[in-house]
Amino acid sequence: MNAMPPADARMQIHSIAAGQPLDAAASPDAMGFKAYNLARLAALGLNVPPAFVLGTGFCAHPEAVTPALWRAALDRLEAATGLRLGDPRRPLLLSVRSGAPVSMPGMMETLLNIGLSETTLPGLIRSTGNPRLAWDAYRRLIAGYGEVVAGVDAAAFEADLDAVRQGEDERELDFAALRELARRHLETYRRLAGSSFPQDAGLQLQAAVAAVFRSWSSARAEAYRDMRGLSHDVGTSVTVQRMVFGNAGGLSGAGVGFTRNPSDGSPAPWVDFLFNAQGEDVVSGRRSAGDHGRLSAIAPGIWDELVAAAKAIERHFGDMQDFEFTVENGALFLLQTREGKRTPQAAARIALDMADEGLITRDAARARTADLDAAALTVRVVLAEDGTAPMPLGHAATASSGVACGAVALDEAQVAAIAAEGRPAILVRQNAETQDVALLDRVDGLLTRHGARTSHAAVVARQLGKVCLVGCETLRIDAAQGRIGFGDRWLDPGAVVTLDGNAGTIHAGALRTVEQVPEELVRRIDRLHGRPG
């Protein structure tokens, strides 16, 4: 990165608290869009956990980010929460998140539960009365810190989890099983990191902040910026925020939502939610998450509050938003909002509907749809032979619609080999993870066994216009043989498959498709722009 003088305005520390107005120095360039938008949510009076933000200028000067720099901001955060980092009786636990001035979903690191240790864990148990929460948070911290800070392969911690849960959903494990898992993680960390897991809360925080700043220069972040034509010089901020716990059991959970459907633009919230989970479970792509049906059925009051918050956010920002939230013991907390990535069809409908609803001007709608004509809005659909749809191999959740056909590729080498033959490829993975961002640009579609529609990798796939199906439970991957299967049926290595993102189905072979023009949508666009229709 280019050198930056210490007096740069971006090298400031900002605070965020519900009801607190934006300070004069707040801006996306100084705070990053994630923190700036969080501060705007807080200023609206929405329930945002208190935080402080290390400005984007510090990313180029990591040597300046010492405990002496952030100690005063931490003191204020402790005073606001009545908790203290490292306190054995009432410990403050923190999340440490990235946030650039440009949207880079999932490209940098996040660490959760910072401040938990053998010393503070009993205090968390006493203050919450929830030993399961404490041990779950501790095992998550060890694994997340081990992967991000110490560079331990996440697969080692996943192996620990598989050994303990024995096929059971991890959200159903009791505190004794989670305590055993934490002990396994501590040993895995010691063995693979070459040192013991740090028990000093201040050292954890300092290392977490450094790791998040360092992730700005990670291979996947640089590949994403290259792919999107973004500057490598703007840097990321780091937000240090009080933890709220979606893994507290009962009416607790974590979710990601869009204020409108990002695939077709329909005006209903589009939400993935997991009870008894933390946010990384939803966005990491390593877990499957359901839509909002269970949340609205079990906790209709929380759902109504979430819908009202989504409307308030959209009204304030004047565009469809992608937001993250946590529910802790029935209390809703908003953690992030940003402009939602969407398909061209969704972009057209959202702009038109928002103009009709008076949320944006017709001039704004015209600007947002200037490049959207019949050609841009044409979609490819599977042609049903004799009026009947072909029998699918499996079903999955649609994260990005359309139809893609290509040879199955399980890794980068197979993608390259298929491309060398001049054929399109479909990337098939266990998880919808952002480490595949460079590959996503080289394939026509993504199919995963695990992952939510709102996983960061799914969001990127939608942004790139790639068909994306996630959470195909019947999918099996045989890496040794280079093949995939569905149930009892195995396909040959490199077999051609068709992903029907419109129906959420996977088919063997290359299905016939036809281009379809959304005529009513095109007519609405033409009327908006005064074009003859």
Secondary structure by P-SEA (a helix, b strand, c coil): cccccccccccbbbbbccccccccccccccccaaaaaaaaaaaacccccccccccccccccccccccccaaaaaaaaaaacccccccccbbbbbbbbccccccccccbbbbccccccccaaaaaaaacccaaaaaaaaaaaaaaaaaccccccaaaaaaaaaaaccccccccccaaaaaaaaaaaaaaaaaaccccccccaaaaaaaaaaaaaaacccaaaaaaaaaacccccbbbbbbbbbbbbcccccccccccccccccccccccccccccccccccccccccbbbbcaaaaaaacaaaaaaaaaaaaaaaaaacccccccccccccbbbbcccccccccaaaaaaaaaaaaaaccccaaaaaaaaccccccccbbbbbbbcccccccccbbbbbccbbbbbbcccccaaaaaaaaaacbbbbbbcccccccaaaaaaaccbbbbcccccccaaaaaaaaabbbbbccccccccccccccccccccccccbbbbbbccccccccccccbbbbbbaaaaaaaaaaaacccc
